[in-house]
Amino acid sequence: MNNLLLTKKWTGIIITIFTIIFIAACQQGEETPSTDNAAEERQEDTSNNVTNNDTNHTEEISFTDNMDREVVLDGQPERIVVIASEFLKLIYDLDGEAVGRMTTTSVPIPEEAEDVPELGTVSQINTEELLALSPDLVIGSSSWHADLEGILESSNIPLALLSMRSFDDVKEMATLMGEVLGKEELAAEKLQETEAEMKEVQDQLPSDQEPSVVILNVSSGSVSVQRANTTAIEIGDLLRVNNIGKNMEASPDSQTSAPYSLETIAEQQPDYILITIHGSVEAGQEKIAEELEGNPAWNSLKAVQEGNVHIIPSAMYLSNPGFDYADTMKHMAEIVYPDVFGNE
């Protein structure tokens, strides 16, 4: 009887040991495939990430420029040439950069772009130097650079012919450049900030005043009156000033300006005369002294008698201000609403 109990006891122990070994072996067998599957899954995830990144990097970008031309980019451009002056600052404000740019003396150049190779003035671009830069996008002006389309197309270089005259244009172009540069959120933030700053200026405008203004273009060779579709005119419209040039007959070669007539200005007697100098400041000042101040009838103007003649900076008014619209508005507001904006 005791031997039988002893045998049963050892038999139970042996069965228990084999059971433990069997379970351990099964668990080990299950863990090994699981580890292999995890490794395979991680490899698949990595492979998918690379594919997605490559897809994002090379994703085609297409848009229509201001000449109704379709512009197609293989991906976000890395070598941008900017020969349209109003777009250079916009590009840098959106954390982009240029590998080539136009030469200008009247439009401010971002500090980061001062050493960027210059390709000539907006009307005289050196195409050989432009092509040598191997750009993957050229941003040109719809007014000046349509003739570059053929040579750039033959070199498979995308050309976007764009313009930016009004703040509505700023919103459209900033959004577009944000997409091109992959800076959509930054573009939206800057536009929101700019609109808020502009509204802050407009909220301070007095409701019982409507100053009248004439804006003159002065260069070494001519004087004309701004009448429509210029930065200075739109800034005035945003500030609710009365532009007396709007009813003047347009010049034969430009709908934005009218021939200068001291007699017509004297009839209107504007409260303020604002002067923009195109080109050399020294030559422009000589023209002012000769053709404006040199005419005895000039001193009959109310604005002259009251000291309300101002030369406004070309850097702020001859090119679209972009995200600096509010600053340009404040500058003109200080002139035409001195009691409100504390002109010093």
Buried (B, 14 or more C-beta within 10 A) or exposed (E): EEEEEEEEEEEEEEEEEEEEEEEEEEEEEEEEEEEEEEEEEEEEEEEEEEEEEEEEEEEEBEBEBBBEBEBEBEBBBEBBBBBBBBBBBBBBBBEBBBBBBBBBEBBBBBEEBEEBBBBBBBEEBBBEBBBEBEBBBBBBBBEBBBEBBEBBEEEEBBBBBBBBBBBEBBBBBBBBBBBBBBBBEBBBEBBEEBBEBBEEBBEEBEEEEEBBBBBBBBBBEBBBBBBBEBBBBBBBBBBBBBBBBBEBEBBEEBEBBBBBBBEBBBEBEBBBBBBBBBBBBEBBBEBBEEBBEEEEEBEEBBBBEEEBBBBBBBBBBBBBBBBBBBBBBBBBBBBBBEEEBEEE
